[in-house]
């Protein structure tokens, strides 16, 4: 499974995005059953992309994350490349489509 870095504030997420050119941020809530089902699938998917770092934030712990990143439902999956958001998925994730999107970006940006 892909290593997961816990991010507890907007500042921590911003630093994570800044420090890792290919960064994936997963935002969830503790009482979200969909969140608990999606995370293992996402971690497994990202194993195929060693240069993408994965961070996780609990929207219940740091509520300012929701407003800062305009999160309307969880889970929210955000891929940043060089600090710019290129993929945003929410709630019910189509993993085949997500893989196709990541493949295109990874080919273009990973070295």
Number of C-alpha atoms within 10 A of each C-alpha: 11 17 11 14 15 16 22 19 17 18 11 14 20 12 13 22 24 16 13 17 18 24 24 25 23 27 25 26 18 11 9 12 12 15 20 14 11 18 17 13 13 20 15 12 17 20 14 12 15 10 16 21 23 23 21 18 24 20 22 15 13 13 14 14 21 20 11 9 12 10 17 11 14 21 26 24 22 20 23 20 20 15 17 14 13 13 15 14 17 17 16 13 16 10 14 10 10 16 15 11 13 19 13 10 16 16 9 9 12 13 6
